[in-house]
């Protein structure tokens, strides 16, 4: 039998390791499967994004299946085992070729197993529905984030160039000035992100959380189009004093050569 939790939250929501083992052992008793402690494989704090056979306990389970001639795998929920429908289908096909049946105990007391064609069919259908639901949740989450961005509402952690005022995001104009300075150096003058990071660090300008600048931070900052939302706010009087403010159009990804050397 295989059990997994990826977080403390899951344990608190009723899929704790102990709860999964208890349910799986009860099912094994009903089915008259011989199960010892050596037949229980636990991945604690492991994400479902990792393929079953690549997880620490999953690797041991696969070895145990071959060494001991195991013919049944019991798990409480489908999402304990698989990342998505493609992962489910490929793994089930692999298990069927080795005449290994999968038993899932998540259907209101009923059980779904792959020992029959009907069981495999319903597993595929249910897996497809589960993936559809995950996709819809992802789409709703993405829509909500895009809406918050458009309204300048807090949607993530600290952002260089912005301050949080309750649930609202407002431009930090001093940091926005450095954003334009970096953009001008990189896209206008052709300076490397590494050179710009060193320039900022030498000047004493830190990142949003106080850390030193690196080339990756510079590139992420100057390419972050959310900064364009600052146009919804009134700019300070001193903004026009610097020639590099608003010189590089948003969406720019290549060197513009704004300051060619005179012939």
KEVOMI-735451 format. One record per residue (C-alpha): residue in one letter; x, y, z. Coordinates in nm, 3 decimals, always signed. Example, Ala and Ser with C-alpha at 12.3 -4.5 7.8 and 13.67 -1.06 7.14 Angstrom:
<margus>
  type       xx       yy       zz
     A   +1.230   -0.450   +0.780
     S   +1.367   -0.106   +0.714
</margus>
This chain:
<margus>
  type       xx       yy       zz
     X   +0.000   +0.000   +0.000
     X   +0.111   +0.355   -0.072
     X   +0.035   +0.673   +0.125
     X   +0.148   +1.032   +0.078
     X   +0.102   +1.380   +0.220
     X   +0.265   +1.688   +0.076
     X   +0.188   +1.933   +0.356
     X   +0.071   +1.977   +0.714
     X   -0.253   +2.121   +0.578
     X   -0.339   +1.795   +0.404
     X   -0.281   +1.603   +0.725
     X   -0.522   +1.835   +0.903
     X   -0.785   +1.784   +0.632
     X   -0.819   +1.413   +0.694
     X   -0.562   +1.259   +0.462
     X   -0.292   +1.219   +0.724
     X   -0.051   +0.931   +0.698
     X   -0.209   +0.747   +0.991
     X   -0.560   +0.790   +0.850
     X   -0.454   +0.662   +0.507
     X   -0.278   +0.358   +0.654
     X   -0.578   +0.273   +0.872
     X   -0.821   +0.284   +0.579
     X   -0.589   +0.089   +0.349
     X   -0.529   -0.184   +0.607
     X   -0.903   -0.216   +0.672
     X   -0.961   -0.264   +0.301
     X   -0.680   -0.519   +0.278
     X   -0.838   -0.716   +0.561
     X   -1.174   -0.723   +0.382
     X   -1.008   -0.839   +0.060
     X   -0.796   -1.092   +0.254
     X   -0.472   -0.941   +0.127
     X   -0.172   -1.024   +0.342
     X   -0.014   -0.692   +0.446
     X   +0.284   -0.644   +0.676
     X   +0.460   -0.327   +0.786
     X   +0.716   -0.393   +0.510
     X   +0.436   -0.355   +0.256
     X   +0.352   +0.003   +0.360
     X   +0.531   +0.280   +0.170
     X   +0.507   +0.639   +0.293
     X   +0.609   +0.961   +0.121
     X   +0.584   +1.239   +0.378
     X   +0.610   +1.595   +0.248
     X   +0.647   +1.490   -0.116
     X   +0.465   +1.675   -0.395
     X   +0.240   +1.495   -0.643
     X   +0.425   +1.685   -0.918
     X   +0.699   +1.422   -0.885
     X   +0.632   +1.098   -1.072
     X   +0.541   +0.808   -0.843
     X   +0.850   +0.603   -0.926
     X   +1.077   +0.906   -0.872
     X   +0.958   +0.969   -0.515
     X   +1.167   +0.820   -0.229
     X   +0.903   +0.571   -0.114
     X   +0.776   +0.528   -0.470
     X   +1.117   +0.399   -0.578
     X   +1.116   +0.149   -0.293
     X   +0.761   +0.044   -0.381
     X   +0.860   -0.032   -0.739
     X   +1.156   -0.240   -0.625
     X   +0.936   -0.419   -0.370
     X   +0.677   -0.500   -0.639
     X   +0.935   -0.674   -0.853
     X   +1.127   -0.843   -0.571
     X   +0.822   -0.978   -0.388
     X   +0.587   -1.038   -0.680
     X   +0.324   -0.795   -0.548
     X   -0.004   -0.803   -0.742
     X   -0.204   -0.525   -0.572
     X   -0.139   -0.161   -0.483
     X   -0.377   +0.012   -0.243
     X   -0.407   +0.390   -0.209
     X   -0.674   +0.603   -0.045
     X   -0.702   +0.869   -0.317
     X   -0.602   +0.902   -0.679
     X   -0.414   +1.226   -0.615
     X   -0.187   +1.043   -0.368
     X   -0.039   +0.863   -0.667
     X   -0.063   +1.067   -0.984
     X   +0.022   +1.414   -1.117
     X   -0.241   +1.426   -1.392
     X   -0.446   +1.206   -1.626
     X   -0.152   +1.137   -1.858
     X   +0.053   +1.023   -1.561
     X   -0.238   +0.810   -1.439
     X   -0.293   +0.639   -1.776
     X   +0.072   +0.565   -1.843
     X   +0.128   +0.423   -1.493
     X   -0.190   +0.212   -1.501
     X   -0.089   +0.073   -1.842
     X   +0.253   -0.009   -1.702
     X   +0.099   -0.187   -1.403
     X   -0.148   -0.380   -1.619
     X   +0.135   -0.514   -1.837
     X   +0.283   -0.661   -1.520
     X   -0.062   -0.788   -1.408
     X   -0.070   -0.554   -1.106
     X   -0.407   -0.416   -0.997
     X   -0.458   -0.073   -0.846
     X   -0.719   -0.017   -0.573
     X   -0.846   +0.332   -0.484
     X   -1.067   +0.385   -0.177
     X   -1.201   +0.737   -0.227
     X   -1.553   +0.694   -0.359
     X   -1.789   +0.733   -0.060
     X   -1.701   +0.394   +0.080
     X   -1.690   +0.226   -0.260
     X   -1.371   +0.110   -0.423
     X   -1.238   +0.152   -0.773
     X   -0.984   -0.097   -0.899
     X   -0.823   -0.182   -1.231
     X   -0.883   -0.557   -1.219
     X   -1.170   -0.520   -1.468
     X   -1.219   -0.330   -1.795
     X   -1.506   -0.137   -1.636
     X   -1.287   -0.035   -1.344
     X   -1.014   +0.089   -1.576
     X   -1.272   +0.279   -1.782
     X   -1.419   +0.457   -1.481
     X   -1.072   +0.535   -1.351
     X   -0.995   +0.709   -1.680
     X   -1.323   +0.903   -1.675
     X   -1.286   +1.010   -1.313
     X   -0.925   +1.107   -1.375
     X   -1.035   +1.322   -1.668
     X   -1.300   +1.493   -1.457
     X   -1.045   +1.558   -1.182
     X   -0.804   +1.713   -1.432
     X   -1.086   +1.928   -1.574
     X   -1.165   +2.054   -1.224
     X   -0.798   +2.135   -1.159
     X   -0.780   +2.319   -1.489
     X   -1.091   +2.522   -1.407
     X   -0.949   +2.613   -1.067
     X   -0.626   +2.720   -1.236
     X   -0.817   +2.932   -1.487
     X   -1.022   +3.099   -1.213
     X   -0.706   +3.168   -1.015
     X   -0.536   +3.318   -1.320
     X   -0.842   +3.532   -1.394
     X   -0.852   +3.655   -1.034
     X   -0.482   +3.748   -1.044
     X   -0.521   +3.933   -1.375
     X   -0.818   +4.122   -1.233
     X   -0.621   +4.219   -0.922
     X   -0.333   +4.335   -1.140
     X   -0.562   +4.552   -1.350
     X   -0.705   +4.708   -1.034
     X   -0.364   +4.741   -0.865
     X   -0.470   +4.515   -0.581
     X   -0.222   +4.301   -0.389
     X   -0.181   +3.969   -0.571
     X   +0.161   +3.847   -0.461
     X   +0.446   +3.927   -0.223
     X   +0.666   +4.236   -0.219
     X   +0.730   +4.389   -0.564
     X   +1.020   +4.623   -0.631
     X   +0.874   +4.953   -0.749
     X   +0.552   +4.918   -0.551
     X   +0.429   +4.964   -0.195
     X   +0.136   +4.790   -0.038
     X   -0.131   +5.009   +0.121
     X   -0.380   +4.769   +0.274
     X   -0.506   +4.565   -0.021
     X   -0.392   +4.828   -0.271
     X   -0.063   +4.855   -0.457
     X   +0.074   +5.204   -0.516
     X   +0.392   +5.304   -0.702
     X   +0.706   +5.366   -0.503
     X   +0.833   +5.643   -0.730
     X   +1.192   +5.633   -0.606
     X   +1.209   +5.262   -0.692
     X   +1.020   +5.321   -1.017
     X   +1.291   +5.570   -1.107
     X   +1.551   +5.296   -1.068
     X   +1.332   +5.065   -1.277
     X   +1.347   +5.317   -1.563
     X   +1.717   +5.373   -1.503
     X   +1.780   +4.999   -1.540
     X   +1.559   +4.979   -1.849
     X   +1.738   +5.272   -2.008
     X   +2.081   +5.124   -1.939
     X   +1.988   +4.782   -2.075
     X   +1.757   +4.855   -2.368
     X   +1.882   +5.203   -2.454
     X   +2.257   +5.178   -2.396
     X   +2.301   +4.801   -2.425
     X   +2.454   +4.747   -2.081
     X   +2.444   +4.389   -1.949
     X   +2.225   +4.290   -1.656
     X   +2.540   +4.186   -1.469
     X   +2.692   +4.534   -1.518
     X   +2.368   +4.701   -1.404
     X   +2.346   +4.482   -1.092
     X   +2.702   +4.578   -0.997
     X   +2.621   +4.944   -1.058
     X   +2.319   +4.931   -0.826
     X   +2.508   +4.743   -0.556
     X   +2.798   +4.989   -0.571
     X   +2.550   +5.275   -0.541
     X   +2.391   +5.113   -0.235
     X   +2.046   +5.052   -0.385
     X   +1.902   +4.726   -0.251
     X   +1.623   +4.501   -0.367
     X   +1.273   +4.523   -0.223
     X   +1.362   +4.302   +0.071
     X   +1.706   +4.450   +0.122
     X   +1.911   +4.200   -0.074
     X   +2.183   +4.263   -0.328
     X   +2.103   +4.285   -0.696
     X   +2.188   +4.000   -0.931
     X   +2.159   +3.988   -1.307
     X   +1.849   +3.766   -1.282
     X   +1.679   +4.020   -1.052
     X   +1.760   +4.302   -1.292
     X   +1.618   +4.118   -1.595
     X   +1.304   +4.014   -1.410
     X   +1.245   +4.371   -1.292
     X   +1.295   +4.547   -1.625
     X   +1.077   +4.295   -1.810
     X   +0.792   +4.299   -1.559
     X   +0.507   +4.465   -1.749
     X   +0.300   +4.516   -1.435
     X   +0.507   +4.832   -1.390
     X   +0.307   +4.977   -1.678
     X   +0.012   +5.003   -1.438
     X   +0.188   +5.296   -1.275
     X   +0.042   +5.504   -1.557
     X   -0.288   +5.501   -1.367
     X   -0.130   +5.712   -1.096
     X   -0.021   +6.076   -1.093
     X   +0.355   +6.104   -1.123
     X   +0.553   +6.329   -0.888
     X   +0.665   +6.670   -1.007
     X   +1.031   +6.570   -1.016
     X   +0.961   +6.275   -1.250
     X   +1.026   +6.482   -1.564
     X   +1.367   +6.592   -1.443
     X   +1.541   +6.265   -1.534
     X   +1.588   +6.206   -1.909
     X   +1.569   +5.827   -1.870
     X   +1.212   +5.826   -1.732
     X   +0.959   +5.676   -1.976
     X   +1.214   +5.647   -2.257
     X   +1.180   +5.270   -2.317
     X   +0.835   +5.148   -2.434
     X   +0.677   +4.869   -2.229
     X   +0.694   +4.535   -2.399
     X   +1.048   +4.599   -2.522
     X   +1.262   +4.285   -2.525
     X   +1.553   +4.384   -2.751
     X   +1.827   +4.646   -2.753
     X   +1.692   +4.969   -2.903
     X   +2.020   +5.159   -2.950
     X   +1.860   +5.484   -2.838
     X   +2.193   +5.662   -2.810
     X   +2.404   +5.576   -3.117
     X   +2.753   +5.722   -3.130
     X   +2.779   +6.022   -3.368
     X   +2.959   +5.962   -3.696
</margus>
